[in-house]
Amino acid sequence: MNDLFPLTEREEAINALHYATAIYTAAPVVDDLLDAVDWPRGNRRLVDPSCGDGIFLGRALARLLRERPKVREDELLDVLQGWELHPSAAQQSRARVAELLEDHGWEPGKAQAASERMVRQADFLTAGPTGPYCHVLAGNPPYLRFTNLHQLLRAEYQAALPAYACSDLLHSFLDRCASVLMPDGEVALVTADRWLFNVGAAKLRESLGNRLGIDRLQRLDPTSAFYRPKDRRAGSPPRIHPVSVVLRPSSVAAIPLSAAPVFPDKQEQPNQKPGITLGEIAKVTLAPWLGTNGIFVVDEATAASLPAEHLVPAIDTDDIRDGQLQTPTRYAIRTTPDCPPPPAIMAHLEANMHRMAKRGLRKIPWLPPESWHKRNLNEPILLVPRIARSLRPVRVPPGILPVNHNLSIVAADRVTLDEIEEMLSSKEANEWMQAHAARLESGFYSLTTTLLRQLPVQF
């Protein structure tokens, strides 16, 4: 930025967007996707809706020039096109295209002029075509939650796009690509995996499924799929779990696309009958979040100054070592909505409530963010950490409260807790979890009550 020519608000918004989303795909992944759509073939038009430094355009152009070495400029520009919002990225893309054309024998001035026409510096989401015009849309669109977008761009996109496509930029690009596709067209993209199974993307999947289905879905290795990680230090993998996906007309696609989730690591058979699930034989609940530590969850020293009859031993995942529950060292303060607690507890809460996270404040000042006073603690339970590498349930004795949204399992009448523990520890259960849970970093998975309730079981 030059102090004499400060950036406009829009330029700052575009720079921030580029910094947060620039993640460039390695050539082998690009070539694999181009093979999947049989590029080039005939006079089909291929468009990269967010071309970055031009890796997709460059690899597609190289193939086209090999197959049609004498292609005319007007023919070339009719079948190959890129869109890029960020000016520096657009220039990088144009430079790549121009260099390829020069290497192919084009005069430098002509090559540069063609590259400027091929790569449009514009926003595909708001300035792109309004009707079907493309046979193949290929690329690696940005992944970014709308909440992390600059307000200026967020307002523009929300005004131009349907509501179901306005939670993540990836959703927006998927919807936009589908809307400008020719009837027999294909979408070949590298994407983050979560749009395939997240509940929040169900309406997006349903809308896409009105025309398209999944014909190819392949998990990618984030450590080798990209050569410029997203907002990370050089050489480190991005915070996403990428897949290579090809969408084709529903009539020829292998996997139907609907509001139902699709799991990249395990393709369900269309006629597969669902079996008994964990949710049918056991109660799966979420441990309460009691807010900022030191208020409703206290250490032993603080607990010693409070009435023991209002305290319950509390545990979190750091109380588990080598799969075994250690002796609790914290206590949860039990209060009820209809009865103020004793003076000692009120004094403790009043002295510490100023530290409570804003989302944890309640109208009744002696209630925790999530009530648990009706929870039955008279039976043993199984605790499953909500972030874990595997399903390793831990037995929790009666009278102890799990906290901080870990997963609690209480046996129902049909099975015992021992049987449930054996089911969860099985190889089959862990393989199913790893195929269906959202991936995190370093081999961890995000486990939810919905996921565990859907876990197939045998007994």
Solvent accessible surface area in square Angstrom, and as a share of the most:
residue,aa,sasa,rsa
1,M,159,0.71
2,N,81,0.42
3,D,128,0.66
4,L,144,0.72
5,F,153,0.64
6,P,81,0.51
7,L,57,0.28
8,T,78,0.45
9,E,100,0.45
10,R,84,0.31
11,E,78,0.35
12,E,83,0.37
13,A,1,0.00
14,I,18,0.09
15,N,58,0.30
16,A,57,0.44
17,L,18,0.09
18,H,33,0.15
19,Y,143,0.54
20,A,22,0.17
21,T,13,0.07
22,A,9,0.07
23,I,6,0.03
24,Y,20,0.08
25,T,1,0.00
26,A,16,0.12
27,A,29,0.22
28,P,100,0.63
29,V,19,0.11
30,V,0,0.00
31,D,32,0.17
32,D,53,0.28
33,L,1,0.01
34,L,0,0.00
35,D,88,0.45
36,A,25,0.19
37,V,1,0.01
38,D,74,0.38
39,W,9,0.03
40,P,17,0.11
41,R,123,0.45
42,G,58,0.55
43,N,115,0.59
44,R,28,0.10
45,R,51,0.19
46,L,0,0.00
47,V,0,0.00
48,D,2,0.01
49,P,3,0.02
50,S,28,0.18
51,C,6,0.03
52,G,8,0.08
53,D,15,0.08
54,G,0,0.00
55,I,15,0.08
56,F,5,0.02
57,L,0,0.00
58,G,3,0.03
59,R,92,0.34
60,A,0,0.00
61,L,0,0.00
62,A,25,0.19
63,R,40,0.15
64,L,1,0.00
65,L,8,0.04
66,R,174,0.64
67,E,102,0.46
68,R,58,0.21
69,P,78,0.49
70,K,188,0.80
71,V,13,0.07
72,R,142,0.52
73,E,39,0.17
74,D,81,0.42
75,E,52,0.23
76,L,0,0.00
77,L,24,0.12
78,D,72,0.37
79,V,5,0.03
80,L,0,0.00
81,Q,13,0.06
82,G,0,0.00
83,W,9,0.03
84,E,13,0.06
85,L,30,0.15
86,H,17,0.08
87,P,61,0.38
88,S,65,0.42
89,A,1,0.00
90,A,0,0.00
91,Q,93,0.41
92,Q,91,0.41
93,S,0,0.00
94,R,33,0.12
95,A,58,0.45
96,R,74,0.27
97,V,0,0.00
98,A,6,0.04
99,E,108,0.49
100,L,48,0.24
101,L,0,0.00
102,E,72,0.32
103,D,113,0.59
104,H,67,0.30
105,G,66,0.64
106,W,32,0.11
107,E,105,0.47
108,P,77,0.49
109,G,43,0.41
110,K,95,0.40
111,A,0,0.00
112,Q,67,0.30
113,A,50,0.39
114,A,0,0.00
115,S,0,0.00
116,E,86,0.39
117,R,150,0.55
118,M,2,0.01
119,V,0,0.00
120,R,109,0.40
121,Q,92,0.41
122,A,29,0.23
123,D,8,0.04
124,F,3,0.01
125,L,4,0.02
126,T,58,0.33
127,A,61,0.47
128,G,8,0.08
129,P,29,0.18
130,T,138,0.80
131,G,29,0.28
132,P,86,0.54
133,Y,40,0.15
134,C,0,0.00
135,H,46,0.21
136,V,0,0.00
137,L,0,0.00
138,A,0,0.00
139,G,0,0.00
140,N,19,0.10
141,P,1,0.00
142,P,13,0.08
143,Y,8,0.03
144,L,17,0.08
145,R,123,0.45
146,F,7,0.03
147,T,111,0.65
148,N,98,0.50
149,L,9,0.05
150,H,59,0.26
151,Q,102,0.45
152,L,47,0.23
153,L,0,0.00
154,R,55,0.20
155,A,46,0.36
156,E,58,0.26
157,Y,3,0.01
158,Q,94,0.42
159,A,93,0.72
160,A,59,0.46
161,L,16,0.08
162,P,49,0.31
163,A,94,0.73
164,Y,66,0.25
165,A,0,0.00
166,C,20,0.12
167,S,35,0.22
168,D,18,0.09
169,L,1,0.01
170,L,4,0.02
171,H,14,0.06
172,S,0,0.00
173,F,13,0.05
174,L,2,0.01
175,D,17,0.09
176,R,28,0.10
177,C,0,0.00
178,A,12,0.10
179,S,55,0.36
180,V,0,0.00
181,L,1,0.01
182,M,58,0.26
183,P,107,0.67
184,D,103,0.53
185,G,0,0.00
186,E,17,0.08
187,V,1,0.01
188,A,0,0.00
189,L,0,0.00
190,V,0,0.00
191,T,0,0.00
192,A,15,0.12
193,D,2,0.01
194,R,89,0.32
195,W,3,0.01
196,L,0,0.00
197,F,24,0.10
198,N,55,0.28
199,V,130,0.75
200,G,66,0.64
201,A,0,0.00
202,A,24,0.19
203,K,142,0.60
204,L,0,0.00
205,R,3,0.01
206,E,92,0.41
207,S,34,0.22
208,L,4,0.02
209,G,17,0.17
210,N,120,0.62
211,R,94,0.34
212,L,2,0.01
213,G,1,0.01
214,I,0,0.00
215,D,44,0.23
216,R,54,0.20
217,L,29,0.14
218,Q,81,0.36
219,R,54,0.20
220,L,17,0.09
221,D,76,0.39
222,P,32,0.20
223,T,93,0.54
224,S,72,0.46
225,A,1,0.01
226,F,17,0.07
227,Y,105,0.40
228,R,91,0.33
229,P,21,0.13
230,K,38,0.16
231,D,70,0.36
232,R,62,0.23
233,R,183,0.67
234,A,101,0.78
235,G,80,0.77
236,S,10,0.07
237,P,51,0.32
238,P,6,0.04
239,R,155,0.57
240,I,16,0.08
241,H,29,0.13
242,P,0,0.00
243,V,0,0.00
244,S,1,0.01
245,V,1,0.00
246,V,0,0.00
247,L,2,0.01
248,R,45,0.16
249,P,27,0.17
250,S,58,0.38
251,S,106,0.68
252,V,96,0.55
253,A,21,0.17
254,A,74,0.57
255,I,40,0.20
256,P,95,0.60
257,L,10,0.05
258,S,52,0.34
259,A,41,0.32
260,A,57,0.44
261,P,63,0.40
262,V,15,0.08
263,F,26,0.11
264,P,14,0.08
265,D,55,0.28
266,K,81,0.34
267,Q,69,0.31
268,E,82,0.37
269,Q,117,0.52
270,P,110,0.69
271,N,141,0.72
272,Q,103,0.46
273,K,181,0.77
274,P,126,0.79
275,G,51,0.49
276,I,65,0.33
277,T,31,0.18
278,L,0,0.00
279,G,33,0.32
280,E,100,0.45
281,I,1,0.00
282,A,8,0.06
283,K,127,0.54
284,V,5,0.03
285,T,28,0.16
286,L,78,0.39
287,A,0,0.00
288,P,4,0.03
289,W,34,0.12
290,L,2,0.01
291,G,8,0.07
292,T,44,0.26
293,N,95,0.49
294,G,25,0.24
295,I,0,0.00
296,F,1,0.00
297,V,11,0.06
298,V,2,0.01
299,D,77,0.40
300,E,96,0.43
301,A,81,0.63
302,T,43,0.25
303,A,9,0.07
304,A,91,0.71
305,S,81,0.52
306,L,16,0.08
307,P,31,0.20
308,A,79,0.61
309,E,137,0.61
310,H,51,0.23
311,L,27,0.13
312,V,13,0.07
313,P,42,0.26
314,A,1,0.01
315,I,0,0.00
316,D,22,0.12
317,T,55,0.32
318,D,91,0.47
319,D,11,0.06
320,I,31,0.16
321,R,155,0.56
322,D,136,0.70
323,G,20,0.19
324,Q,121,0.54
325,L,39,0.19
326,Q,64,0.28
327,T,112,0.65
328,P,24,0.15
329,T,69,0.40
330,R,50,0.18
331,Y,57,0.22
332,A,0,0.00
333,I,0,0.00
334,R,71,0.26
335,T,8,0.05
336,T,47,0.27
337,P,52,0.33
338,D,125,0.65
339,C,76,0.45
340,P,78,0.49
341,P,11,0.07
342,P,35,0.22
343,P,113,0.71
344,A,46,0.36
345,I,0,0.00
346,M,40,0.18
347,A,59,0.46
348,H,24,0.11
349,L,3,0.02
350,E,120,0.54
351,A,66,0.51
352,N,33,0.17
353,M,39,0.17
354,H,149,0.67
355,R,101,0.37
356,M,14,0.06
357,A,39,0.30
358,K,182,0.77
359,R,177,0.65
360,G,2,0.02
361,L,98,0.49
362,R,96,0.35
363,K,207,0.88
364,I,60,0.30
365,P,71,0.45
366,W,41,0.14
367,L,7,0.04
368,P,2,0.01
369,P,18,0.11
370,E,62,0.28
371,S,52,0.34
372,W,9,0.03
373,H,44,0.19
374,K,178,0.75
375,R,68,0.25
376,N,97,0.50
377,L,21,0.10
378,N,118,0.60
379,E,99,0.44
380,P,46,0.29
381,I,17,0.09
382,L,0,0.00
383,L,0,0.00
384,V,0,0.00
385,P,20,0.13
386,R,101,0.37
387,I,86,0.43
388,A,12,0.10
389,R,133,0.49
390,S,33,0.21
391,L,3,0.01
392,R,140,0.51
393,P,14,0.09
394,V,9,0.05
395,R,88,0.32
396,V,0,0.00
397,P,64,0.40
398,P,71,0.45
399,G,34,0.33
400,I,21,0.11
401,L,0,0.00
402,P,1,0.01
403,V,5,0.03
404,N,41,0.21
405,H,49,0.22
406,N,3,0.01
407,L,0,0.00
408,S,1,0.01
409,I,0,0.00
410,V,48,0.27
411,A,34,0.26
412,A,43,0.34
413,D,150,0.78
414,R,136,0.50
415,V,7,0.04
416,T,76,0.44
417,L,16,0.08
418,D,93,0.48
419,E,73,0.33
420,I,0,0.00
421,E,50,0.22
422,E,128,0.57
423,M,24,0.11
424,L,0,0.00
425,S,66,0.43
426,S,35,0.23
427,K,145,0.62
428,E,122,0.55
429,A,7,0.06
430,N,23,0.12
431,E,90,0.41
432,W,29,0.10
433,M,1,0.00
434,Q,65,0.29
435,A,12,0.09
436,H,9,0.04
437,A,8,0.06
438,A,17,0.13
439,R,67,0.24
440,L,49,0.24
441,E,76,0.34
442,S,87,0.56
443,G,48,0.46
444,F,61,0.25
445,Y,26,0.10
446,S,33,0.21
447,L,5,0.03
448,T,64,0.37
449,T,22,0.13
450,T,68,0.40
451,L,16,0.08
452,L,1,0.01
453,R,101,0.37
454,Q,93,0.41
455,L,1,0.01
456,P,64,0.40
457,V,13,0.08
458,Q,163,0.72
459,F,125,0.52
